[in-house]
Amino acid sequence: MADKRLDGKVAVVTGGGSGIGKAGAIRMAEQGAKIVMLDRTPEKAEETKRLIESAGGQALVIECDVSKPEMIEQGMKQAVDIFGRLDIVFANAGLNGKLAPIETMEIEEWDYPMNINLRGTFATVKYAIPFLKKSGGSVIITSSINGNRVFSNIGFSAYSTTKAGQIAFMKMAALELAKYKIRVNAICPGAIATNSADNTYRSEDLEEVEIPVKFPQGGQPLKGESGKPEEVADLVLFLASDESSHVTGTEIYMDGAESLLVG
C-alpha cells in the first residue's frame, strides 16, 4: 500500500466543526494526519472527530475561542503534549459579523470580526511557531475574495478589512518564517456552500448606503454553482503536503472565476 500524503504529520485546525474547516480536517485525516481541532463549538467538532475516527483516523477536540489568545496557546501545547509534534496549522476559524454602514457601525461590531478573524489568525500562528520550528511545516490561512478582489459587498467593511489583513500578515509571516522551513499560504474562497450565513447579521439601515449592483448572468463561470467545502479541502491538502514544498507567501483564489466577474 502506498504511503499516504500526510503520514506521520500532526495538524491543528481551528473551526473544524463545520464548513471548510470540517472538510479540511477530514481530508487531511484521510491522508494520514492526526487532527487536533481547536473549536469554540466542541460539540460540532466532536461530530467531525467521529467521522474521522469511523474512517480509521485519529482526532482530538479542544475547546477554544480564538478571540482568547491564552486558549490558543494552551491548545497548541496540549496538541503537542498528546501527539508529540506539530507539522500543519490550518487557521480557518472566522465569521462574517454584522453588515452595517461605517457611520453607524458600533466600535464593538468592528472589533468582533477583528478579534476572531485577524487577531485570532495572528495568535494561532504565533503560538504554533515554537513547535513548527522543530522540523518545519505548513501554515494555511482561510482568507476570502472579499477585501482582496471583491469590494462590492457594501456593509462588509470590517470583514473585508480582516480578510485583506490576513493576506498581508501571511506574506510577512512567509518571509520571516522561511528560515525555519515553515511555509505560509492563504486560500481565498468565493461562494462556498457552507453555513456562514448563520453568523451574518444585517443592519436595518444598510439599504441607505447600498449601491445597486447588477450581477451578470452566469455569476459562477466555471461550474454555474457555488463551490463545495470538499473542493477547498483538496487545496488545503495540497498546501499541507510536501507537494507544495516550494510554495509560500501565496494567496490562491478558489472561486471558479467569480471574483474576476463581479469584483
Rosetta blueprint (number, residue, H / E / L):
1 M L
2 A L
3 D L
4 K L
5 R L
6 L L
7 D L
8 G L
9 K L
10 V E
11 A E
12 V E
13 V E
14 T E
15 G L
16 G L
17 G L
18 S L
19 G H
20 I H
21 G H
22 K H
23 A H
24 G H
25 A H
26 I H
27 R H
28 M H
29 A H
30 E H
31 Q L
32 G L
33 A L
34 K E
35 I E
36 V E
37 M E
38 L E
39 D E
40 R L
41 T L
42 P H
43 E H
44 K H
45 A H
46 E H
47 E H
48 T H
49 K H
50 R H
51 L H
52 I H
53 E H
54 S H
55 A L
56 G L
57 G L
58 Q L
59 A E
60 L E
61 V E
62 I E
63 E E
64 C L
65 D L
66 V L
67 S L
68 K L
69 P H
70 E H
71 M H
72 I H
73 E H
74 Q H
75 G H
76 M H
77 K H
78 Q H
79 A H
80 V H
81 D H
82 I H
83 F H
84 G L
85 R L
86 L L
87 D L
88 I E
89 V E
90 F E
91 A E
92 N L
93 A L
94 G L
95 L L
96 N L
97 G E
98 K E
99 L E
100 A L
101 P L
102 I L
103 E L
104 T L
105 M L
106 E L
107 I H
108 E H
109 E H
110 W H
111 D H
112 Y H
113 P H
114 M H
115 N H
116 I H
117 N H
118 L H
119 R H
120 G H
121 T H
122 F H
123 A H
124 T H
125 V H
126 K H
127 Y H
128 A H
129 I H
130 P H
131 F H
132 L H
133 K L
134 K L
135 S L
136 G L
137 G E
138 S E
139 V E
140 I E
141 I E
142 T E
143 S L
144 S L
145 I L
146 N E
147 G L
148 N L
149 R L
150 V E
151 F L
152 S L
153 N L
154 I L
155 G L
156 F L
157 S H
158 A H
159 Y H
160 S H
161 T H
162 T H
163 K H
164 A H
165 G H
166 Q H
167 I H
168 A H
169 F H
170 M H
171 K H
172 M H
173 A H
174 A H
175 L H
176 E H
177 L H
178 A H
179 K H
180 Y H
181 K L
182 I E
183 R E
184 V E
185 N E
186 A E
187 I E
188 C E
189 P E
190 G L
191 A L
192 I E
193 A L
194 T L
195 N L
196 S H
197 A H
198 D H
199 N H
200 T E
201 Y E
202 R E
203 S L
204 E L
205 D L
206 L H
207 E H
208 E H
209 V L
210 E L
211 I L
212 P L
213 V L
214 K L
215 F L
216 P L
217 Q L
218 G L
219 G L
220 Q L
221 P L
222 L L
223 K L
224 G L
225 E L
226 S L
227 G E
228 K L
229 P H
230 E H
231 E H
232 V H
233 A H
234 D H
235 L H
236 V H
237 L H
238 F H
239 L H
240 A H
241 S L
242 D H
243 E H
244 S H
245 S L
246 H L
247 V L
248 T L
249 G L
250 T L
251 E E
252 I E
253 Y E
254 M E
255 D L
256 G L
257 A L
258 E H
259 S H
260 L H
261 L H
262 V H
263 G L
